Amino acid sequence: MTRYYQSYITVAVFVGAAFFMVAAMLGVGRLIRPTRPQADKYVTYESGVDPIGGWGQAHIRYYIYALLFVIFDVEAIFIFPWAVNLESFGTFGLIEMLVFIAILAVGLLYAWRKRVLRWA
């Protein structure tokens, strides 16, 4: 065999070992854990609300908080690499990031003025 194919065999051995270890750990866990089936374990449960009476509608405020969290989480993901490489971007990169932060600040100010951020 050539050296090229030997590297693929090495990867295949490690993938096989990984699958074997996962299967072994799940099998040992199944043998060791206690089994106590109860009807309450199989009831659908979501967000702390019992599913009695069918469909329940959540308050829109939860979705707005989630959306704002995602927006500012994405902002943090963009700002960190920019801060690490700030010297290579120069003045143009600084101005571009200030515009990006200003747009997000306007969105936060809009949400604040609409009283979306008040929980009670």
SEBA-980824 format. One record per residue: residue number from 1; residue in one letter; z, y, x of N, C-alpha, C, O in turn. Coordinates in nm, 4 decimals. Example, Ala and Ser with C-alpha at 12.3 -4.5 7.8 and 13.67 -1.06 7.14 Angstrom:
2
NODE   num   residuo         nz         ny         nx        caz        cay        cax         cz         cy         cx         oz         oy         ox
NODE     1         A     0.7800    -0.5690     1.3190     0.7800    -0.4500     1.2300     0.7800    -0.3300     1.3200     0.8465    -0.3319     1.4236
NODE     2         S     0.7080    -0.2250     1.2850     0.7140    -0.1060     1.3670     0.7870     0.0030     1.2900     0.8039     0.1138     1.3409
This chain:
120
NODE   num   residuo         nz         ny         nx        caz        cay        cax         cz         cy         cx         oz         oy         ox
NODE     1         M     0.0000    -0.1193     0.0832     0.0000     0.0000     0.0000     0.0000     0.1251     0.0873     0.0539     0.1264     0.1980
NODE     2         T    -0.0600     0.2263     0.0356    -0.0599     0.3507     0.1104     0.0704     0.4255     0.0870     0.1455     0.3968    -0.0062
NODE     3         R     0.0940     0.5195     0.1719     0.2175     0.5991     0.1608     0.2194     0.6792     0.0299     0.3258     0.7060    -0.0260
NODE     4         Y     0.1015     0.7165    -0.0175     0.0901     0.7935    -0.1421     0.1460     0.7147    -0.2600     0.2222     0.7686    -0.3402
NODE     5         Y     0.1086     0.5881    -0.2707     0.1566     0.5071    -0.3824     0.3024     0.4658    -0.3649     0.3717     0.4418    -0.4637
NODE     6         Q     0.3497     0.4572    -0.2416     0.4895     0.4229    -0.2188     0.5825     0.5307    -0.2750     0.6922     0.4998    -0.3214
NODE     7         S     0.5397     0.6553    -0.2711     0.6227     0.7621    -0.3282     0.6324     0.7476    -0.4800     0.7372     0.7773    -0.5374
NODE     8         Y     0.5263     0.7030    -0.5458     0.5315     0.6776    -0.6899     0.6234     0.5596    -0.7218     0.6948     0.5615    -0.8220
NODE     9         I     0.6216     0.4587    -0.6377     0.7103     0.3437    -0.6587     0.8564     0.3878    -0.6460     0.9420     0.3415    -0.7215
NODE    10         T     0.8847     0.4759    -0.5521     1.0208     0.5267    -0.5354     1.0660     0.6010    -0.6608     1.1784     0.5821    -0.7074
NODE    11         V     0.9802     0.6839    -0.7143     1.0132     0.7579    -0.8370     1.0327     0.6603    -0.9525     1.1256     0.6770    -1.0315
NODE    12         A     0.9475     0.5592    -0.9638     0.9600     0.4614    -1.0716     1.0906     0.3834    -1.0603     1.1529     0.3535    -1.1621
NODE    13         V     1.1327     0.3502    -0.9396     1.2599     0.2796    -0.9205     1.3755     0.3678    -0.9660     1.4660     0.3197    -1.0342
NODE    14         F     1.3743     0.4939    -0.9301     1.4828     0.5837    -0.9718     1.4830     0.6055    -1.1233     1.5901     0.6124    -1.1836
NODE    15         V     1.3672     0.6162    -1.1853     1.3608     0.6303    -1.3311     1.4142     0.5045    -1.3977     1.4891     0.5128    -1.4950
NODE    16         G     1.3765     0.3884    -1.3465     1.4282     0.2631    -1.4003     1.5788     0.2520    -1.3837     1.6483     0.2072    -1.4748
NODE    17         A     1.6296     0.2928    -1.2674     1.7745     0.2900    -1.2450     1.8456     0.3856    -1.3404     1.9543     0.3545    -1.3890
NODE    18         A     1.7864     0.5004    -1.3675     1.8480     0.5966    -1.4592     1.8539     0.5384    -1.6001     1.9568     0.5495    -1.6667
NODE    19         F     1.7451     0.4766    -1.6467     1.7466     0.4139    -1.7790     1.8488     0.3010    -1.7856     1.9189     0.2871    -1.8859
NODE    20         F     1.8584     0.2202    -1.6802     1.9552     0.1116    -1.6775     2.0982     0.1648    -1.6838     2.1815     0.1100    -1.7559
NODE    21         M     2.1271     0.2713    -1.6086     2.2628     0.3268    -1.6094     2.2987     0.3845    -1.7463     2.4109     0.3660    -1.7935
NODE    22         V     2.2059     0.4534    -1.8096     2.2323     0.5081    -1.9430     2.2569     0.3950    -2.0420     2.3510     0.4013    -2.1211
NODE    23         A     2.1733     0.2919    -2.0383     2.1908     0.1784    -2.1293     2.3236     0.1076    -2.1023     2.3922     0.0667    -2.1960
NODE    24         A     2.3598     0.0930    -1.9756     2.4862     0.0273    -1.9417     2.6050     0.1086    -1.9912     2.6998     0.0518    -2.0456
NODE    25         M     2.6018     0.2414    -1.9733     2.7133     0.3246    -2.0188     2.7254     0.3229    -2.1714     2.8361     0.3155    -2.2247
NODE    26         L     2.6127     0.3297    -2.2412     2.6180     0.3239    -2.3873     2.6667     0.1872    -2.4352     2.7420     0.1791    -2.5323
NODE    27         G     2.6245     0.0797    -2.3681     2.6688    -0.0539    -2.4053     2.8176    -0.0734    -2.3836     2.8859    -0.1288    -2.4697
NODE    28         V     2.8695    -0.0281    -2.2683     3.0135    -0.0391    -2.2417     3.0914     0.0449    -2.3423     3.1963     0.0017    -2.3900
NODE    29         G     3.0427     0.1625    -2.3749     3.1089     0.2468    -2.4742     3.1129     0.1805    -2.6101     3.2123     0.1915    -2.6820
NODE    30         R     3.0062     0.1121    -2.6458     3.0035     0.0429    -2.7755     3.1014    -0.0738    -2.7790     3.1613    -0.1026    -2.8827
NODE    31         L     3.1171    -0.1405    -2.6656     3.2118    -0.2523    -2.6606     3.3573    -0.2061    -2.6635     3.4430    -0.2744    -2.7196
NODE    32         I     3.3849    -0.0917    -2.6039     3.5230    -0.0457    -2.5882     3.5733     0.0324    -2.7101     3.6892     0.0167    -2.7487
NODE    33         R     3.4903     0.1145    -2.7703     3.5386     0.2051    -2.8745     3.5823     0.1297    -3.0006     3.5300     0.0225    -3.0312
NODE    34         P     3.6772     0.1863    -3.0719     3.7204     0.1225    -3.1970     3.6181     0.1491    -3.3079     3.5479     0.2503    -3.3068
NODE    35         T     3.6114     0.0570    -3.4025     3.5198     0.0711    -3.5147     3.6009     0.0741    -3.6427     3.6572    -0.0274    -3.6838
NODE    36         R     3.6066     0.1896    -3.7051     3.6780     0.2085    -3.8310     3.5883     0.2842    -3.9279     3.6017     0.4060    -3.9403
NODE    37         P     3.4974     0.2162    -3.9970     3.4078     0.2879    -4.0893     3.4843     0.3454    -4.2085     3.5675     0.2783    -4.2696
NODE    38         Q     3.4540     0.4702    -4.2393     3.5142     0.5388    -4.3532     3.4055     0.6178    -4.4230     3.3133     0.6679    -4.3585
NODE    39         A     3.4157     0.6291    -4.5530     3.3124     0.6998    -4.6298     3.3058     0.8484    -4.5949     3.1981     0.9079    -4.5978
NODE    40         D     3.4209     0.9090    -4.5616     3.4228     1.0525    -4.5295     3.3469     1.0853    -4.4020     3.3029     1.1989    -4.3847
NODE    41         K     3.3305     0.9893    -4.3129     3.2585     1.0146    -4.1880     3.1092     1.0377    -4.2104     3.0431     1.1007    -4.1278
NODE    42         Y     3.0565     0.9874    -4.3206     2.9131     0.9935    -4.3439     2.8725     1.1041    -4.4404     2.7563     1.1118    -4.4802
NODE    43         V     2.9660     1.1888    -4.4781     2.9357     1.3005    -4.5665     2.8734     1.4130    -4.4841     2.9200     1.4426    -4.3740
NODE    44         T     2.7702     1.4746    -4.5359     2.7050     1.5843    -4.4671     2.8008     1.7030    -4.4584     2.8647     1.7396    -4.5570
NODE    45         Y     2.8099     1.7621    -4.3404     2.9035     1.8714    -4.3166     2.8326     1.9763    -4.2334     2.7752     1.9457    -4.1289
NODE    46         E     2.8369     2.1003    -4.2803     2.7694     2.2053    -4.2057     2.8436     2.3369    -4.2227     2.8711     2.3794    -4.3349
NODE    47         S     2.8751     2.3999    -4.1135     2.9341     2.5340    -4.1104     3.0664     2.5437    -4.1859     3.0996     2.6499    -4.2385
NODE    48         G     3.1411     2.4359    -4.1917     3.2717     2.4408    -4.2542     3.2697     2.4430    -4.4051     3.3731     2.4673    -4.4674
NODE    49         V     3.1542     2.4184    -4.4664     3.1427     2.4217    -4.6114     3.1129     2.2796    -4.6593     3.0167     2.2178    -4.6135
NODE    50         D     3.1943     2.2276    -4.7508     3.1689     2.0961    -4.8055     3.0475     2.1010    -4.8967     3.0303     2.1983    -4.9702
NODE    51         P     2.9628     1.9987    -4.8940     2.8390     2.0010    -4.9734     2.8606     1.9583    -5.1181     2.7892     1.8713    -5.1680
NODE    52         I     2.9560     2.0170    -5.1844     2.9824     1.9844    -5.3239     2.9016     2.0802    -5.4107     2.9078     2.2017    -5.3915
NODE    53         G     2.8272     2.0271    -5.5046     2.7504     2.1122    -5.5951     2.6115     2.1431    -5.5453     2.5446     2.2295    -5.6018
NODE    54         G     2.5658     2.0761    -5.4419     2.4283     2.0961    -5.3961     2.4146     2.2130    -5.3001     2.4970     2.2316    -5.2106
NODE    55         W     2.3107     2.2906    -5.3196     2.2732     2.3979    -5.2273     2.3705     2.5141    -5.2366     2.4026     2.5620    -5.3454
NODE    56         G     2.4166     2.5583    -5.1206     2.5015     2.6768    -5.1156     2.4350     2.7825    -5.0306     2.3728     2.7507    -4.9293
NODE    57         Q     2.4471     2.9056    -5.0697     2.3807     3.0125    -4.9971     2.4809     3.0824    -4.9066     2.5878     3.1240    -4.9513
NODE    58         A     2.4460     3.0951    -4.7799     2.5311     3.1648    -4.6840     2.5014     3.3145    -4.6899     2.3940     3.3564    -4.7328
NODE    59         H     2.5970     3.3923    -4.6467     2.5808     3.5380    -4.6463     2.4804     3.5781    -4.5388     2.4788     3.5196    -4.4304
NODE    60         I     2.3978     3.6759    -4.5676     2.2931     3.7190    -4.4755     2.3502     3.7762    -4.3459     2.2817     3.7786    -4.2436
NODE    61         R     2.4744     3.8221    -4.3498     2.5366     3.8811    -4.2313     2.5433     3.7821    -4.1154     2.5308     3.8220    -3.9996
NODE    62         Y     2.5627     3.6541    -4.1448     2.5673     3.5532    -4.0385     2.4345     3.5465    -3.9646     2.4320     3.5347    -3.8421
NODE    63         Y     2.3250     3.5538    -4.0377     2.1937     3.5475    -3.9754     2.1651     3.6732    -3.8932     2.1013     3.6657    -3.7882
NODE    64         I     2.2113     3.7863    -3.9397     2.1894     3.9099    -3.8651     2.2670     3.9072    -3.7338     2.2153     3.9481    -3.6299
NODE    65         Y     2.3916     3.8588    -3.7386     2.4682     3.8440    -3.6147     2.3983     3.7495    -3.5182     2.3915     3.7768    -3.3984
NODE    66         A     2.3467     3.6392    -3.5691     2.2767     3.5433    -3.4837     2.1530     3.6067    -3.4222     2.1249     3.5864    -3.3041
NODE    67         L     2.0793     3.6828    -3.5011     1.9595     3.7484    -3.4495     1.9939     3.8512    -3.3425     1.9267     3.8586    -3.2396
NODE    68         L     2.0977     3.9301    -3.3660     2.1398     4.0275    -3.2650     2.1871     3.9579    -3.1381     2.1604     4.0055    -3.0277
NODE    69         F     2.2572     3.8458    -3.1527     2.2991     3.7707    -3.0350     2.1792     3.7232    -2.9546     2.1781     3.7350    -2.8321
NODE    70         V     2.0786     3.6696    -3.0222     1.9601     3.6215    -2.9520     1.8900     3.7364    -2.8807     1.8453     3.7207    -2.7671
NODE    71         I     1.8800     3.8506    -2.9456     1.8138     3.9658    -2.8837     1.8846     4.0062    -2.7552     1.8198     4.0269    -2.6526
NODE    72         F     2.0160     4.0177    -2.7599     2.0871     4.0634    -2.6414     2.1049     3.9523    -2.5387     2.1263     3.9809    -2.4209
NODE    73         D     2.0967     3.8281    -2.5801     2.0962     3.7185    -2.4850     1.9655     3.7178    -2.4068     1.9658     3.6971    -2.2855
NODE    74         V     1.8550     3.7399    -2.4748     1.7258     3.7485    -2.4073     1.7234     3.8691    -2.3137     1.6654     3.8631    -2.2053
NODE    75         E     1.7857     3.9769    -2.3554     1.7940     4.0941    -2.2677     1.8645     4.0587    -2.1379     1.8193     4.0981    -2.0305
NODE    76         A     1.9734     3.9856    -2.1461     2.0464     3.9462    -2.0253     1.9614     3.8547    -1.9371     1.9688     3.8618    -1.8144
NODE    77         I     1.8817     3.7699    -1.9993     1.7956     3.6801    -1.9211     1.6889     3.7594    -1.8462     1.6508     3.7216    -1.7354
NODE    78         F     1.6406     3.8673    -1.9039     1.5410     3.9498    -1.8352     1.6040     4.0414    -1.7302     1.5423     4.0684    -1.6271
NODE    79         I     1.7245     4.0888    -1.7550     1.7851     4.1855    -1.6640     1.8346     4.1198    -1.5352     1.8264     4.1816    -1.4291
NODE    80         F     1.8850     3.9986    -1.5409     1.9414     3.9367    -1.4205     1.8381     3.9189    -1.3087     1.8647     3.9622    -1.1965
NODE    81         P     1.7219     3.8574    -1.3333     1.6251     3.8465    -1.2230     1.5739     3.9824    -1.1768     1.5425     4.0007    -1.0592
NODE    82         W     1.5657     4.0770    -1.2689     1.5230     4.2114    -1.2302     1.6247     4.2726    -1.1347     1.5865     4.3348    -1.0356
NODE    83         A     1.7534     4.2558    -1.1631     1.8577     4.3125    -1.0771     1.8582     4.2469    -0.9397     1.8873     4.3129    -0.8399
NODE    84         V     1.8267     4.1193    -0.9330     1.8235     4.0496    -0.8045     1.7083     4.1005    -0.7184     1.7232     4.1123    -0.5967
NODE    85         N     1.5938     4.1308    -0.7794     1.4756     4.1747    -0.7057     1.4469     4.3234    -0.7227     1.3313     4.3649    -0.7147
NODE    86         L     1.5479     4.4027    -0.7454     1.5277     4.5452    -0.7732     1.4579     4.6174    -0.6591     1.3731     4.7033    -0.6836
NODE    87         E     1.4913     4.5848    -0.5361     1.4318     4.6547    -0.4221     1.2812     4.6316    -0.4124     1.2072     4.7213    -0.3721
NODE    88         S     1.2359     4.5130    -0.4486     1.0925     4.4852    -0.4377     1.0128     4.5521    -0.5507     0.8929     4.5751    -0.5348
NODE    89         F     1.0758     4.5834    -0.6628     1.0051     4.6468    -0.7742     0.9876     4.7968    -0.7561     0.8897     4.8544    -0.8036
NODE    90         G     1.0796     4.8585    -0.6895     1.0686     5.0014    -0.6629     1.0989     5.0864    -0.7849     1.1636     5.0415    -0.8795
NODE    91         T     1.0509     5.2106    -0.7809     1.0786     5.3071    -0.8859     1.0125     5.2687    -1.0181     1.0708     5.2884    -1.1247
NODE    92         F     0.8913     5.2141    -1.0116     0.8225     5.1736    -1.1332     0.9009     5.0657    -1.2075     0.9116     5.0701    -1.3300
NODE    93         G     0.9557     4.9692    -1.1343     1.0359     4.8644    -1.1965     1.1621     4.9191    -1.2595     1.2043     4.8719    -1.3651
NODE    94         L     1.2232     5.0188    -1.1959     1.3431     5.0813    -1.2515     1.3110     5.1537    -1.3821     1.3839     5.1404    -1.4804
NODE    95         I     1.2030     5.2295    -1.3829     1.1641     5.3030    -1.5039     1.1268     5.2057    -1.6157     1.1618     5.2276    -1.7317
NODE    96         E     1.0566     5.0995    -1.5811     1.0179     5.0002    -1.6811     1.1407     4.9342    -1.7441     1.1437     4.9130    -1.8653
NODE    97         M     1.2408     4.9019    -1.6641     1.3619     4.8399    -1.7182     1.4421     4.9393    -1.8007     1.5038     4.9008    -1.9001
NODE    98         L     1.4428     5.0658    -1.7620     1.5126     5.1667    -1.8412     1.4469     5.1832    -1.9785     1.5161     5.2039    -2.0782
NODE    99         V     1.3148     5.1742    -1.9839     1.2450     5.1802    -2.1124     1.2812     5.0575    -2.1971     1.3042     5.0692    -2.3175
NODE   100         F     1.2859     4.9410    -2.1339     1.3226     4.8175    -2.2045     1.4642     4.8276    -2.2615     1.4871     4.7922    -2.3772
NODE   101         I     1.5580     4.8752    -2.1817     1.6960     4.8901    -2.2275     1.7059     4.9968    -2.3360     1.7849     4.9824    -2.4293
NODE   102         A     1.6277     5.1025    -2.3255     1.6296     5.2073    -2.4271     1.5802     5.1534    -2.5618     1.6362     5.1873    -2.6661
NODE   103         I     1.4774     5.0712    -2.5601     1.4276     5.0121    -2.6851     1.5349     4.9251    -2.7484     1.5554     4.9301    -2.8696
NODE   104         L     1.6035     4.8453    -2.6672     1.7102     4.7615    -2.7213     1.8287     4.8453    -2.7684     1.8936     4.8106    -2.8671
NODE   105         A     1.8572     4.9544    -2.6992     1.9672     5.0421    -2.7411     1.9344     5.1082    -2.8749     2.0237     5.1262    -2.9578
NODE   106         V     1.8096     5.1442    -2.8972     1.7691     5.2009    -3.0264     1.7887     5.0975    -3.1368     1.8332     5.1320    -3.2463
NODE   107         G     1.7562     4.9717    -3.1097     1.7787     4.8656    -3.2075     1.9258     4.8462    -3.2376     1.9635     4.8260    -3.3530
NODE   108         L     2.0101     4.8521    -3.1344     2.1541     4.8400    -3.1539     2.2075     4.9599    -3.2324     2.2906     4.9435    -3.3217
NODE   109         L     2.1612     5.0775    -3.2001     2.2035     5.1973    -3.2726     2.1614     5.1895    -3.4195     2.2375     5.2292    -3.5077
NODE   110         Y     2.0416     5.1391    -3.4462     1.9950     5.1226    -3.5835     2.0858     5.0259    -3.6603     2.1246     5.0529    -3.7739
NODE   111         A     2.1191     4.9124    -3.5966     2.2078     4.8153    -3.6616     2.3456     4.8749    -3.6842     2.4091     4.8480    -3.7862
NODE   112         W     2.3917     4.9546    -3.5911     2.5234     5.0171    -3.6040     2.5232     5.1175    -3.7199     2.6165     5.1202    -3.8002
NODE   113         R     2.4185     5.1996    -3.7282     2.4103     5.3017    -3.8333     2.3950     5.2394    -3.9723     2.4415     5.2966    -4.0709
NODE   114         K     2.3311     5.1244    -3.9808     2.3162     5.0554    -4.1088     2.4402     4.9761    -4.1449     2.4430     4.9085    -4.2478
NODE   115         R     2.5427     4.9837    -4.0614     2.6720     4.9154    -4.0810     2.6571     4.7635    -4.0900     2.7288     4.6960    -4.1638
NODE   116         V     2.5618     4.7125    -4.0124     2.5409     4.5690    -4.0082     2.6483     4.5006    -3.9253     2.6801     4.3841    -3.9493
NODE   117         L     2.7036     4.5703    -3.8295     2.7980     4.5113    -3.7364     2.9406     4.5062    -3.7905     3.0308     4.4600    -3.7206
NODE   118         R     2.9625     4.5517    -3.9115     3.0975     4.5438    -3.9721     3.1130     4.4079    -4.0375     3.0338     4.3689    -4.1233
NODE   119         W     3.2154     4.3369    -3.9959     3.2346     4.2002    -4.0444     3.2937     4.1971    -4.1861     3.2513     4.1170    -4.2694
NODE   120         A     3.3892     4.2823    -4.2125     3.4574     4.2757    -4.3432     3.3859     4.3592    -4.4482     3.4298     4.3647    -4.5631
